[in-house]
Amino acid sequence: MPRRKKLFLSANLIGIVFIISVILAIPYYVLFTRPQLIAQSDLVSFITGAQMLKEGTENIYDLQVQHSFQQKVLFPYERDGVLPFKYLPVFSLPFFPLTFLPLRLSYIIFACFNLIVLGAFIYISSNIFTKINKIRYWFLIPFIFLPNILTTLLGQISFILVFIYLYIYKSIRNKNALLGGVITGLLLIKPQYIIAAPFFLILTPDRKRFLYGLAASSLFVIIASIYLSDVKTILNYPDFLLATENASFLERSQRMFTISSSLFYNLPLEIGYNSALYLNAALYLLGYYLFLKRYKLVTVDLAFVSATLFSLLFAVHVLEHDLSILLVPIFILMNLAFQHSGLDRKLKLTYAALLFCLPFIVLIISPWVGTLVALVIAMIMLYEEKGLDWIWKTKK
């Protein structure tokens, strides 16, 4: 494609994305910035963490301390209970400026920031997934993807995770092992997703450099967090995570898109929370074993899709907005579809469509049905020639 035409298409895409963002932002500002929604948003948790660190609080992982600070952050709004700050201290730094602003204004600013990040993701994706441009209006998909809407409304950071997964994929494709490891370490922003690291390590040819990068970024996150708090606080962090997850598990786990939640609610025998976690860990190891056996027999793209799905399924704490991460495997499959023709193209687009519909399956039908669909797709990616492809080709 001529450079001038490429620049024109890029400028055109940026303009369209900007217009869509503005169109979405206006009704969003008018309709959705209501007190109850603001008070229930996860942004309250992030600002609470930043506020505690700003004031030099020692016990930031004490729920009573967090509740006290959260009441100040919420004023003049109210909410029942406390929304725990469950992140390492260093990840509260971007929210420091918001501690000086009223909560409503902070909420609006963060919503606009999320829309800008989403627009940037679309633009960068157009350069990574070059075949996807053959689908007219493909750039509208992220704006109508249910988890993305929920992320914006709930003041979540899921779009940051989408970027992390996207750049891990790009690093693996470009064989930039060191950068891939560094970016993978940033998954500590939501620690449950660090279970993806062993999968991405296997997909990287130069595993030693990947581990160097992973160790460097992980150490930076931990040392920076210790600097912002203290060693005792960081040592208490894992216990705090387990305690808050255990306390909220029964309340929210029915909505979770995870293997552990499916086991907890759907096994014929009643099992406790800890038993569900142990079974989840055992199945994670089994999934990783199968991945080790099969990843070389399929393309890197398909293996990455499978790894991403496994990281969601076994992450323990995954709600509807977290499924924004699915944008990366959806775009990978759409891009692959237009590298093929006929049945292969139809199959890849079918898988992408199923992943796009997954959040609706989770919400409307059942989380465990959505979990099952994702697990089947993850396995098909590893057994492509023996999965639905094989069945359809036999019929043909």
Residue pairs with C-beta under 8 A, 6 or more apart in sequence:
9 133
10 123
10 126
13 122
13 123
13 126
13 139
14 119
14 123
16 139
17 119
17 122
17 123
17 139
18 119
20 140
20 143
21 115
21 116
21 118
21 119
24 115
24 143
25 111
25 112
25 115
28 111
28 152
29 108
29 111
32 153
33 104
33 107
33 108
33 111
35 77
37 153
38 44
38 77
38 103
38 104
38 107
39 74
39 77
39 78
39 79
39 103
40 79
40 83
40 154
41 107
41 153
41 154
41 155
42 83
42 154
42 155
42 156
42 157
43 98
43 103
43 106
43 107
43 110
43 155
44 70
44 73
44 74
44 79
44 83
44 103
44 155
45 70
45 83
45 84
45 85
45 86
46 85
46 87
46 92
46 95
46 98
46 155
46 157
47 73
47 95
47 98
47 99
47 103
47 106
48 66
48 69
48 70
48 73
48 83
48 85
49 60
49 85
49 87
49 89
49 91
49 92
49 95
50 92
50 93
50 95
50 96
50 98
50 99
51 69
51 72
51 73
51 99
52 60
52 65
52 66
52 69
52 85
53 60
53 89
53 92
53 96
53 228
53 229
54 96
54 99
55 69
57 65
57 69
58 229
58 230
58 233
59 65
59 233
60 66
60 85
60 89
60 229
60 233
61 233
61 236
61 237
61 240
63 82
63 84
63 244
66 82
66 84
66 85
67 81
67 82
70 82
70 83
73 99
73 103
74 103
75 103
77 103
84 240
84 244
84 248
85 92
86 240
86 241
86 244
87 189
87 190
88 188
88 189
88 191
88 221
88 222
88 225
88 234
88 237
89 224
89 225
89 228
89 229
89 233
89 234
90 221
90 224
90 225
90 228
91 188
91 189
91 221
92 228
93 228
98 106
98 109
98 110
101 109
107 155
110 155
111 152
111 153
111 155
114 151
114 152
114 159
115 152
117 159
117 160
117 163
118 142
118 143
118 148
118 152
118 159
120 163
121 142
121 159
121 162
121 163
121 166
121 327
122 139
122 142
124 166
125 132
125 166
125 331
126 132
126 133
126 139
128 166
128 169
128 170
128 331
129 331
129 332
129 334
129 335
130 335
131 334
131 335
131 336
131 337
131 338
131 339
132 138
132 331
132 334
132 335
132 338
134 338
135 334
135 338
138 334
141 327
141 330
141 356
142 148
142 327
145 324
145 326
145 327
145 356
145 359
146 320
146 323
146 359
146 360
146 363
147 158
147 320
147 321
147 322
147 323
147 324
147 326
147 359
148 158
148 159
148 324
148 327
150 156
150 320
150 321
151 157
151 158
151 159
151 321
151 324
154 321
156 321
156 322
157 189
157 190
158 321
158 322
158 324
158 325
159 324
160 189
161 187
161 189
161 190
161 193
161 322
161 324
161 325
162 324
162 325
162 327
162 328
164 183
164 184
164 186
164 187
164 189
165 308
165 325
165 328
166 328
167 179
167 183
168 180
168 183
168 184
168 200
169 304
169 328
169 332
171 177
171 179
171 180
171 183
171 204
172 180
172 200
172 203
172 204
172 300
172 304
173 300
175 204
175 205
175 206
177 204
177 205
177 206
177 207
177 208
177 209
177 210
177 213
178 206
178 209
178 210
178 212
178 213
179 213
180 200
180 204
180 210
180 213
181 204
181 209
181 210
181 211
181 212
181 213
181 214
181 215
181 216
181 217
182 213
182 214
182 216
182 217
183 213
183 217
184 196
184 197
184 200
184 210
184 213
184 214
184 217
185 213
185 214
185 215
185 216
185 217
185 218
185 220
185 221
186 217
186 221
187 193
187 194
187 196
187 197
188 194
188 218
188 221
190 322
191 241
192 315
192 316
192 317
192 318
193 311
193 315
195 284
195 311
195 314
195 315
196 307
196 308
196 310
196 311
197 214
198 288
199 288
199 291
199 307
199 310
199 311
200 210
200 307
201 207
201 210
201 211
201 214
202 291
202 292
202 295
203 295
203 300
203 303
203 304
203 307
204 210
222 234
225 234
226 233
226 234
245 316
245 317
246 273
249 264
249 273
250 273
252 319
253 260
253 261
253 264
253 265
254 261
254 265
254 367
255 319
255 320
255 362
255 367
256 317
256 318
256 319
256 367
257 312
257 313
257 318
257 319
257 320
257 322
257 323
257 358
257 362
257 367
257 370
257 371
257 374
258 280
258 312
258 313
258 314
258 315
258 316
258 317
258 318
258 371
259 280
259 283
259 284
259 313
259 314
259 371
259 375
260 276
260 277
260 279
260 280
260 314
260 316
261 276
261 367
261 368
261 371
262 367
262 368
262 371
262 372
263 271
263 276
263 279
263 280
264 271
264 273
264 276
265 368
266 368
271 279
277 316
280 314
280 316
283 314
284 310
284 314
287 310
287 313
287 314
287 378
288 310
290 379
290 382
291 303
291 306
291 307
291 310
291 382
294 303
294 382
294 383
295 303
295 306
295 382
297 382
298 306
298 381
298 382
298 384
299 336
301 332
301 335
301 336
302 336
302 381
302 382
302 384
303 381
303 382
304 329
304 332
305 329
305 332
305 333
305 351
305 377
305 378
305 381
306 378
306 379
306 381
306 382
308 325
308 326
308 328
308 329
309 329
309 374
309 375
309 377
309 378
309 381
310 378
312 318
312 322
312 323
312 325
312 326
312 374
313 371
313 374
313 375
313 378
315 322
320 359
320 362
320 363
323 358
323 359
323 362
326 355
326 356
326 358
326 359
329 352
329 355
330 352
330 355
330 356
333 348
333 349
333 351
333 352
333 355
334 348
334 349
334 352
336 348
337 344
337 345
337 346
337 348
337 349
337 352
338 345
340 348
343 389
343 392
343 393
343 396
344 389
347 388
347 389
347 392
351 377
351 380
351 381
354 373
354 377
355 374
355 377
358 370
358 373
358 374
359 370
361 369
361 370
361 373
362 369
362 370
362 371
379 387
380 387
380 388
380 389
